[in-house]
Amino acid sequence: MTTQDYSARISQLIQDNEAAIGAEWMAQLEALTVRTNVVSKDQLLRHCQQFLTVFAGATRSGELQNVEHRSWDEVRDLLDDISTTRAKSGSTPSETATFIFSLKQPLFAQLRSAFADDAEGLADASWIVSTLLDKLGLYTIEVFQRARDQVIVRQQQELLELSTPVVKLWDGILALPLIGTLDSARTQVVMENVLQKIVDTGASIAIIDITGVPTVDTLVAQHLMKTIAAARLMGADCIISGIRPQIAQTIVHLGVNLEDVTTKATLADAFVLALARTGASVISKD
């Protein structure tokens, strides 16, 4: 029996027994304790029905060795959608791949019945189906991982934006309190946020407070200087506050040139200086 013959027979077998295969497949998935809070039973049933339909159509093409062939486009598109949805809803790679691997037993049961008098044909057909489902199961893991990586990257970007708030302290005065380690990615977000806020508010002074930055090395100092230079190009001056004794010593030892940058020990001192530069002051009622 040729590959094309197996393709036609497997495809027809799925079409003729779709209801029975689908019912046993659902039973297999439920027995594997698929979490209902991640995938509802109705959604799972719909995915099973959709997959059996497109899987039967794809096997009819005769391309049983190459799931990247265009005849498998519908199957891959469906698995893309299922894997991506599960990655975003909190499922695991193994749960996602199990959706495909659990189809083996229902299909093998039908193959045993269809090839009852042909042991060699049963072995060949079982191998073809097993190899196909293995490839598709691995494909779901690849798609799942890509989708999960995209979610992680997006969450990291959101955390970067949340961890670099630009606060308006007074008319024309902005403050950017930094907490944690500065790296290239975070510095880029800092720079973008500061520049955008300068444009939005027309501020003339931006206070960069590094009280919460644990260490300052050459790279961090370079990042700060780039941010200050960019702000100056936008017409705003910068004041660095929160330079602790240990950080001051580190900056001196590193030989970082901060002569052109105004620095203050505390955010309060920097704010008083910024008020003076804008012609304002804070007066006690007493």
C-alpha positions in Angstrom: 0.0 0.0 0.0 1.4 3.4 -1.0 1.6 6.5 1.1 -1.3 8.0 -0.9 -3.4 4.9 -0.2 -2.7 5.3 3.5 -3.5 9.0 3.3 -6.9 8.3 1.7 -7.8 5.5 4.1 -6.8 7.4 7.3 -8.6 10.4 6.2 -11.8 8.5 5.4 -11.5 6.6 8.6 -11.5 9.9 10.6 -14.4 11.2 8.6 -16.5 8.1 9.0 -15.8 7.8 12.8 -15.4 11.4 13.7 -18.2 11.3 16.4 -16.7 8.2 18.1 -13.2 9.4 17.9 -14.2 12.8 19.3 -16.1 11.3 22.2 -13.2 9.0 23.2 -10.8 11.9 22.7 -12.8 14.1 25.1 -12.9 11.3 27.6 -9.1 11.0 27.4 -8.6 14.7 28.0 -11.0 14.7 30.9 -9.3 11.7 32.4 -6.0 13.6 32.2 -7.6 16.3 34.5 -7.4 19.2 32.1 -8.0 22.3 34.3 -11.4 23.7 33.6 -10.4 27.2 34.8 -7.9 27.3 31.8 -10.0 25.6 29.1 -13.7 25.2 29.4 -15.4 22.0 28.4 -17.3 23.7 25.6 -14.1 25.3 24.2 -12.3 22.0 24.4 -15.0 20.2 22.6 -15.0 22.8 19.8 -11.3 22.6 19.5 -11.5 18.8 19.2 -14.1 19.0 16.5 -12.2 21.6 14.5 -9.0 19.7 14.7 -10.5 16.4 13.5 -12.0 18.2 10.5 -8.9 19.9 9.4 -6.7 16.9 10.3 -8.8 14.6 8.1 -8.5 17.1 5.2 -4.8 17.5 5.6 -4.1 13.7 5.6 -6.1 13.4 2.4 -3.3 15.4 0.6 -0.8 12.6 0.8 1.8 14.8 2.5 2.2 12.7 5.6 5.9 13.4 6.2 6.0 17.1 6.0 3.6 19.1 8.3 5.1 22.3 6.9 3.5 21.6 3.5 0.8 24.1 2.4 -1.8 21.3 2.8 -1.3 21.5 6.5 -1.8 25.3 6.7 -5.3 25.0 8.3 -4.0 22.5 10.9 -1.1 24.8 11.8 -3.3 27.9 11.9 -5.7 26.2 14.3 -2.8 25.0 16.5 -1.4 28.5 16.5 -4.7 29.8 17.8 -5.1 27.1 20.4 -1.5 27.3 21.7 -1.4 31.1 21.8 -4.7 31.2 23.7 -3.5 28.7 26.2 -0.2 30.5 26.7 -2.1 33.7 27.5 -4.6 32.0 29.8 -2.0 30.3 32.1 -1.9 26.8 30.7 1.4 24.8 30.6 3.3 23.5 27.6 2.6 19.9 28.6 -1.1 20.5 28.9 -1.1 22.1 25.5 0.9 19.3 23.9 -1.3 16.7 25.6 -4.2 18.1 23.6 -2.6 16.5 20.5 -0.9 13.5 22.1 -4.1 12.2 23.7 -5.6 11.8 20.3 -3.4 8.8 19.6 -5.4 6.2 21.6 -8.8 7.0 20.0 -7.2 6.9 16.5 -5.3 3.6 17.2 -8.5 2.0 18.3 -10.1 2.8 15.0 -7.0 1.7 13.1 -7.1 -1.7 14.9 -10.6 -2.1 13.7 -10.0 -1.0 10.2 -6.8 -3.1 9.7 -8.0 -6.1 11.7 -6.9 -8.5 9.0 -3.8 -6.7 7.9 -1.1 -6.7 10.6 1.5 -5.1 8.3 -0.9 -2.3 7.3 -1.9 -1.7 10.9 1.8 -1.3 11.9 2.4 1.1 8.9 -0.7 3.2 9.5 -0.1 3.4 13.3 3.5 4.6 12.7 2.3 7.2 10.2 -0.4 8.5 12.6 2.0 8.4 15.6 4.7 10.3 13.7 2.2 13.0 12.5 0.8 13.6 16.0 4.3 13.8 17.5 5.3 16.5 15.0 2.1 18.4 15.6 2.4 18.1 19.4 6.0 19.5 19.2 4.7 22.3 17.0 2.2 23.3 19.7 5.0 23.5 22.2 7.1 25.7 19.9 4.1 28.1 19.3 3.3 28.1 23.0 6.8 29.0 23.9 6.9 31.9 21.4 3.6 33.2 22.7 4.7 32.9 26.3 8.0 34.7 25.4 5.9 37.6 23.9 3.8 37.8 27.0 6.9 37.9 29.2 8.5 40.6 27.0 5.3 42.7 27.2 5.1 42.3 30.9 8.7 43.3 31.3 8.1 46.4 29.2 5.1 47.3 31.3 7.1 46.9 34.5 9.8 49.1 33.1 7.3 51.8 32.4 5.7 51.4 35.9 9.1 51.6 37.6 10.1 54.8 35.9 7.3 57.3 36.8 7.8 61.0 36.0 6.1 63.2 38.6 5.2 66.9 38.3 6.4 68.5 41.5 5.7 72.1 40.6 5.0 74.2 37.6 8.0 73.7 35.4 9.6 71.1 37.7 9.6 67.3 37.2 11.0 64.5 39.3 12.0 61.0 38.3 12.7 58.8 41.3 14.7 55.7 40.2 14.6 52.5 42.2 16.7 49.4 41.3 19.4 48.7 38.8 19.7 50.7 35.7 20.5 48.9 32.4 20.3 49.9 28.8 16.7 48.9 28.3 15.5 50.7 31.4 17.5 53.8 30.6 15.9 54.0 27.2 12.5 54.0 28.9 13.6 56.6 31.4 14.8 58.8 28.6 11.7 58.5 26.6 9.4 59.1 29.6 11.4 62.2 30.7 11.5 63.7 27.2 7.8 63.1 26.6 6.9 64.6 30.0 9.0 67.7 29.2 7.1 68.1 26.0 3.7 67.6 27.6 4.3 70.0 30.6 6.9 72.4 29.2 9.0 71.8 32.2 12.4 73.6 32.5 13.9 71.4 35.2 14.0 67.6 35.8 15.2 66.1 39.0 16.6 62.6 38.7 16.7 61.0 42.1 18.9 58.0 42.4 18.4 57.4 46.2 17.0 53.9 45.3 19.7 52.9 42.9 21.9 50.4 44.8 25.1 50.9 42.8 26.5 53.3 40.2 29.2 52.1 37.8 30.6 53.5 34.6 27.7 52.2 32.5 25.0 53.6 34.8 26.8 57.0 34.9 26.9 57.0 31.1 23.2 56.2 31.0 22.5 59.2 33.3 24.7 61.5 31.2 22.8 60.5 28.0 19.5 61.2 29.7 20.7 64.6 30.9 22.1 65.5 27.5 18.8 64.5 25.8 16.8 66.6 28.3 19.1 69.6 27.6 18.4 69.3 23.9 14.7 69.6 24.8 15.4 72.8 26.7 15.3 71.4 30.2 18.1 71.3 32.8 18.7 68.3 35.1 19.6 68.0 38.7 20.8 64.6 40.2 19.8 64.0 43.8 20.2 61.1 46.2 24.0 60.7 45.8 25.0 58.9 49.0 28.6 58.9 50.3 29.3 55.4 48.9 28.0 56.4 45.5 30.0 59.6 45.6 33.2 57.7 46.3 32.4 55.2 43.5 31.9 58.1 41.0 35.2 59.7 42.0 37.1 56.4 41.8 35.6 55.7 38.3 36.7 59.1 37.2 33.2 60.0 35.9 33.0 63.7 35.0 29.9 65.3 36.5 31.3 68.8 36.6 28.6 70.1 34.3 25.8 68.4 36.2 24.2 69.9 39.3 24.0 67.4 42.2 22.3 67.4 45.6 22.4 65.0 48.5 18.6 64.7 48.8 15.5 65.2 46.7 14.4 68.0 49.1 17.6 69.9 48.5 17.2 69.5 44.8 13.6 70.7 44.9 14.5 73.8 46.8 17.2 74.6 44.2 14.7 73.9 41.4 12.2 76.3 43.0 14.9 79.0 43.2 15.8 78.6 39.6 12.2 79.0 38.5 11.8 82.1 40.7 9.6 80.4 43.3 10.1 79.5 47.0 8.5 77.7 49.9 7.8 79.9 52.9 6.8 78.6 56.4 3.7 80.2 57.9 5.5 80.4 61.2 
